Amino acid sequence: MTEKTETEIERLKRFISDKKELEIRAQRLSSLSSGLDEKILPSEVRIFKALADINRLKIIKLLKEGELCVCELTTALSTSQSTVSHHLSVLRTAGLIKERKEGKWSYFRLSDGAVIEILNQAKLLIDE
């Protein structure tokens, strides 16, 4: 047994008195814990934080219908260009949207179909 597994067993002893059940659960917990990719978690947190703002979620839903420029997003959200630019920056950093420049204009679109799938999955949770 690894040192981590021994520590997990000691912690679980407070809750589980049966020794065999304790070992089974500790091994399962150890397996689950080792499956957490600590390198990816910060990126996943960044994605969920980006989606946790109502204005950014509105932008994502608007972009679901296709590419839009900053002026169109500013008009649709009835907010300032600097506010929209800030939200676009957060979404771009999270990898949710992509930018295309054409002269002085910046156009934004969703990164890929996975973003739409996140929205679809959220709707399923709401509908339950």
C-alpha positions as CSV (number, residue, x, y, z in Angstrom):
1,M,0.0,0.0,0.0
2,T,1.2,3.5,-0.7
3,E,1.5,6.2,1.9
4,K,-1.4,8.0,0.4
5,T,-3.6,4.9,0.6
6,E,-2.6,4.4,4.2
7,T,-3.6,8.1,5.0
8,E,-6.9,7.6,3.2
9,I,-7.6,4.5,5.3
10,E,-6.8,6.4,8.5
11,R,-9.2,9.2,7.6
12,L,-12.0,6.7,6.5
13,K,-11.7,4.7,9.8
14,R,-13.7,7.4,11.5
15,F,-16.7,6.6,9.2
16,I,-16.4,3.0,8.3
17,S,-15.9,0.3,11.0
18,D,-15.9,-2.8,8.9
19,K,-12.2,-3.5,7.9
20,K,-12.9,-5.1,4.6
21,E,-15.4,-2.4,3.5
22,L,-12.8,0.2,4.7
23,E,-10.1,-1.3,2.5
24,I,-12.4,-1.5,-0.6
25,R,-13.6,2.1,-0.2
26,A,-10.0,3.3,0.4
27,Q,-8.7,1.6,-2.7
28,R,-11.6,3.0,-4.8
29,L,-11.0,6.5,-3.4
30,S,-7.3,6.2,-4.2
31,S,-8.1,5.1,-7.7
32,L,-10.6,8.0,-8.2
33,S,-8.2,10.5,-6.7
34,S,-5.3,9.4,-8.9
35,G,-7.6,9.9,-11.9
36,L,-7.9,13.6,-11.3
37,D,-5.6,15.4,-13.7
38,E,-4.2,18.3,-11.6
39,K,-2.7,19.9,-14.8
40,I,-6.1,20.2,-16.5
41,L,-8.2,21.3,-13.5
42,P,-7.1,25.0,-13.6
43,S,-8.1,25.2,-17.3
44,E,-11.5,23.6,-16.6
45,V,-12.0,26.1,-13.7
46,R,-11.2,29.0,-16.1
47,I,-13.9,27.7,-18.5
48,F,-16.6,27.4,-15.9
49,K,-15.7,30.8,-14.4
50,A,-15.9,32.4,-17.9
51,L,-19.4,30.9,-18.3
52,A,-20.5,32.0,-14.8
53,D,-21.1,35.6,-15.8
54,I,-24.5,36.5,-17.4
55,N,-23.0,38.9,-20.0
56,R,-20.5,36.3,-21.1
57,L,-23.2,33.7,-21.3
58,K,-25.2,36.0,-23.4
59,I,-22.3,36.5,-25.7
60,I,-21.8,32.8,-26.1
61,K,-25.5,32.3,-26.9
62,L,-25.3,35.1,-29.5
63,L,-22.2,33.6,-31.1
64,K,-24.0,30.3,-31.2
65,E,-25.8,31.7,-34.2
66,G,-22.6,32.7,-36.0
67,E,-19.8,35.2,-36.1
68,L,-20.4,38.7,-34.8
69,C,-18.3,41.8,-34.6
70,V,-17.8,43.8,-31.4
71,C,-20.1,46.6,-32.5
72,E,-22.9,44.0,-33.0
73,L,-22.3,42.5,-29.6
74,T,-22.2,46.0,-28.0
75,T,-25.6,46.8,-29.6
76,A,-27.2,43.4,-28.7
77,L,-26.1,43.7,-25.0
78,S,-26.8,47.4,-24.7
79,T,-23.5,48.0,-23.0
80,S,-20.2,49.8,-23.6
81,Q,-17.6,48.6,-26.0
82,S,-15.0,48.4,-23.2
83,T,-17.3,46.1,-21.2
84,V,-17.9,43.8,-24.2
85,S,-14.2,43.8,-25.0
86,H,-13.4,42.7,-21.4
87,H,-15.9,39.9,-21.5
88,L,-14.6,38.8,-24.9
89,S,-11.1,38.7,-23.5
90,V,-12.2,36.4,-20.6
91,L,-14.0,34.1,-23.1
92,R,-11.0,34.1,-25.4
93,T,-8.5,33.3,-22.6
94,A,-10.8,30.4,-21.5
95,G,-10.6,29.1,-25.1
96,L,-14.3,29.4,-25.7
97,I,-14.2,31.9,-28.6
98,K,-11.9,32.7,-31.4
99,E,-11.1,36.1,-33.0
100,R,-10.6,37.0,-36.6
101,K,-9.4,40.5,-37.6
102,E,-10.4,42.1,-40.8
103,G,-8.9,45.6,-41.1
104,K,-10.0,47.6,-38.0
105,W,-12.8,45.1,-37.3
106,S,-12.7,42.1,-34.9
107,Y,-15.0,39.3,-35.5
108,F,-15.7,36.6,-32.9
109,R,-17.0,33.0,-33.2
110,L,-17.3,30.0,-30.9
111,S,-14.2,27.9,-30.8
112,D,-15.9,24.6,-31.6
113,G,-19.0,22.5,-31.2
114,A,-18.0,21.6,-27.7
115,V,-19.1,25.0,-26.5
116,I,-22.6,24.4,-27.9
117,E,-22.6,21.0,-26.3
118,I,-21.9,22.6,-22.9
119,L,-25.0,24.9,-23.4
120,N,-27.1,21.9,-24.4
121,Q,-26.0,19.9,-21.4
122,A,-26.8,22.9,-19.1
123,K,-30.3,23.1,-20.6
124,L,-30.8,19.4,-19.9
125,L,-30.0,20.0,-16.3
126,I,-32.4,22.8,-16.1
127,D,-35.2,20.8,-17.7
128,E,-34.9,17.9,-15.2
